[in-house]
């Protein structure tokens, strides 16, 4: 028979998993929408917007990986073992351990932390450099900039400003969760064990997970809300789709 503590743990773990799936689904859908808007737009073919497509596709892949991780509870991460999610919901008081040992997980999450920020930083700097060089060449090649080229340059500048904000936001939002799982590994613990032993920290633990997953929502949210070119492109794409459906019915 379940006592109140067991029931509370079940509810917390269920909330943990439901939140993960909900945010991952929202991330997947929003990034697909952003990619579709930029890819099918007639006006957003600048290098900067191609960069957006690359990053959004990366976020989509991350969402798919999160789905696989949540469904299978891959042992190399902190869910502890296959179908660990199901076991923890049915019997949350079970002792879960890392099957590959403490050292493996410390190394794994240390490498993850290094690569996430090192590779992300290199990609961002490389693409910002390409965009800056492209803008400089467009300006230097023709001092009398045409209206079309000036609009293209302004779009690229706007994207750079927004993307710098998005990059900083994503780094700051993912860092707490990655550091926390690294600390779990060093202590040879996992999220659910830590949650069971420290119920008073459940809100903070859940919040760190939410912020980590929500970080992949940063790009589509910022661009769909604050980039007027993408908003215009989204409206145009909607009108084209609506007209296509109307003609098809008639």
C-alpha positions in Angstrom: 0.0 0.0 0.0 1.3 3.4 -0.9 1.8 6.0 1.8 1.6 9.7 1.4 5.4 10.1 0.8 5.2 7.5 -2.0 2.2 9.2 -3.6 4.0 12.6 -3.4 7.1 11.1 -5.1 5.0 9.6 -7.8 3.3 12.9 -8.5 6.6 14.8 -8.6 8.2 12.3 -11.0 5.0 12.4 -13.2 5.1 16.2 -13.2 8.8 16.0 -14.1 8.2 13.7 -17.1 5.0 15.5 -18.3 6.8 18.9 -18.2 9.7 17.4 -20.2 7.5 16.0 -22.9 5.3 19.1 -23.1 8.2 21.5 -23.5 10.1 19.2 -25.9 7.0 19.0 -28.1 6.6 22.8 -28.0 10.3 23.2 -28.9 10.0 20.7 -31.8 6.9 22.4 -33.2 8.1 26.0 -32.9 11.5 25.3 -34.5 9.8 23.4 -37.4 7.5 26.5 -37.9 10.5 28.8 -37.9 12.5 26.7 -40.4 9.4 26.5 -42.6 8.9 30.3 -42.6 12.5 31.0 -43.5 12.8 28.2 -46.0 9.7 29.0 -47.9 9.9 32.8 -47.7 10.7 34.7 -50.9 12.6 37.4 -49.2 14.6 35.8 -46.4 17.5 34.3 -48.3 20.3 36.3 -46.6 23.3 34.4 -45.1 22.0 35.4 -41.6 18.7 33.7 -42.1 20.4 30.6 -43.5 22.2 30.6 -40.2 18.9 30.6 -38.4 17.8 27.5 -40.3 21.0 25.6 -39.3 20.5 26.4 -35.6 16.8 25.6 -35.6 17.5 22.2 -37.2 20.1 21.6 -34.5 17.4 22.4 -31.9 15.0 20.0 -33.7 17.6 17.2 -33.5 18.1 18.0 -29.8 14.3 17.7 -29.2 14.3 14.3 -30.9 17.2 13.2 -28.8 15.3 14.3 -25.7 12.3 12.3 -26.8 14.5 9.2 -27.2 16.2 9.7 -23.9 12.9 10.2 -22.0 11.3 7.1 -23.6 14.2 4.7 -23.2 16.1 6.2 -20.2 19.4 5.5 -21.8 21.9 4.3 -19.2 24.7 6.7 -19.9 22.7 9.6 -18.7 21.3 10.2 -15.3 18.0 8.3 -15.6 20.2 5.4 -14.4 19.1 2.5 -16.5 16.7 1.4 -19.3 12.9 1.9 -18.6 14.1 3.6 -15.4 11.2 6.1 -15.9 8.6 3.4 -15.6 10.3 1.8 -12.6 10.6 5.1 -10.8 6.9 5.9 -11.3 5.7 2.4 -10.2 8.2 2.2 -7.3 9.8 5.6 -6.7 11.6 4.4 -3.5 13.9 2.0 -5.3 17.6 2.5 -5.1 18.9 3.6 -8.5 22.5 3.8 -9.4 24.6 4.5 -12.5 25.2 1.1 -14.2 28.5 2.2 -15.7 29.9 3.6 -12.5 30.5 7.0 -11.1 33.7 7.8 -13.1 32.1 7.2 -16.4 29.3 9.6 -15.7 31.6 12.3 -14.4 33.7 12.0 -17.6 30.5 11.9 -19.8 29.0 15.0 -18.3 32.3 16.9 -18.2 32.8 16.2 -21.9 29.2 17.2 -22.5 29.7 20.5 -20.7 32.9 21.2 -22.6 31.6 20.4 -26.0 28.2 22.2 -25.6 29.9 25.5 -24.9 33.1 25.1 -26.9 31.5 23.9 -30.1 28.6 26.3 -29.7 31.0 29.2 -29.2 33.1 28.2 -32.2 30.0 27.9 -34.5 28.6 31.2 -33.3 31.9 33.1 -33.8 32.5 31.5 -37.2 29.0 32.4 -38.5 29.1 35.9 -37.0 32.4 36.4 -38.8 31.0 35.2 -42.1 28.0 37.5 -41.8 30.2 40.5 -40.9 32.5 39.8 -43.9 29.5 39.5 -46.2 28.1 42.8 -44.9 31.5 44.6 -45.3 31.9 43.4 -48.8 28.4 44.5 -49.8 29.0 48.0 -48.5 32.6 48.4 -49.8 31.8 47.0 -53.3 29.2 49.7 -53.9 29.1 53.0 -52.0 25.8 53.9 -53.7 23.8 51.1 -52.1 20.6 50.3 -53.8 17.4 50.2 -51.8 17.2 46.4 -52.1 20.8 45.9 -51.0 20.3 48.3 -48.1 17.2 46.4 -47.0 19.2 43.2 -47.1 22.0 44.7 -45.0 19.6 46.0 -42.5 17.9 42.6 -42.2 21.3 41.0 -41.6 22.2 43.5 -38.9 18.9 43.0 -37.2 19.4 39.3 -37.2 22.9 39.6 -35.7 21.6 41.7 -32.8 18.7 39.4 -32.1 20.9 36.3 -32.5 23.5 37.6 -30.0 20.8 38.0 -27.4 19.4 34.5 -28.3 22.9 32.9 -28.0 23.6 34.5 -24.6 20.2 33.6 -23.3 20.5 29.9 -24.4 24.0 29.6 -22.8 22.9 31.1 -19.5 19.7 28.9 -19.4 21.4 25.6 -20.2 24.4 26.0 -17.9 22.6 25.4 -14.5 21.1 22.1 -15.5 24.3 20.7 -17.1 26.3 21.8 -14.0 23.7 20.1 -11.8 23.8 16.7 -13.6 27.6 16.9 -13.4 27.4 17.4 -9.7 24.9 14.5 -9.4 27.5 12.3 -11.2 30.3 13.4 -8.9 28.2 12.6 -5.9 27.1 9.3 -7.6 23.5 10.4 -7.4 20.7 11.1 -9.9 17.9 13.6 -10.1 15.3 11.3 -8.7 17.4 10.2 -5.8 18.3 13.8 -5.0 14.6 14.8 -5.3 13.5 12.0 -3.0 16.1 12.9 -0.4 15.5 16.6 -0.6 11.8 17.2 -1.3 12.1 20.8 -0.2 14.3 21.4 -3.4 11.7 19.9 -5.8 10.7 23.2 -7.2 14.3 24.3 -7.8 15.1 20.9 -9.5 12.0 21.0 -11.7 12.7 24.7 -12.5 16.3 23.9 -13.6 14.9 21.2 -16.0 12.2 23.5 -17.3 14.8 26.3 -18.0 17.1 23.8 -19.7 14.5 22.5 -22.1 12.9 25.9 -22.6 16.3 27.2 -23.7 15.7 25.5 -27.1 12.5 27.7 -27.3 14.7 30.9 -27.2 15.4 31.1 -30.9 11.9 30.6 -32.3 10.4 32.8 -29.6 12.8 35.7 -30.1 12.7 35.6 -33.9 8.9 35.0 -34.2 8.1 37.8 -31.8 10.9 40.4 -32.2 12.1 40.0 -35.8 9.7 42.0 -38.0 11.0 40.4 -41.2 10.1 36.9 -40.0 6.7 38.1 -38.8 6.0 39.6 -42.2 7.3 36.4 -43.9 5.0 34.3 -41.6 2.0 36.4 -42.6 2.9 36.2 -46.3 3.3 32.4 -46.0 -0.1 32.1 -44.3 -1.8 34.1 -47.1 -0.1 32.0 -49.7 -1.2 28.8 -48.0 -4.7 30.2 -47.5 -5.0 31.2 -51.2 -3.6 27.8 -52.2 -6.3 26.0 -50.1 -9.0 28.3 -51.5 -8.0 27.6 -55.1 -7.8 23.9 -54.4 -11.4 23.8 -53.0 -12.7 25.8 -56.0 
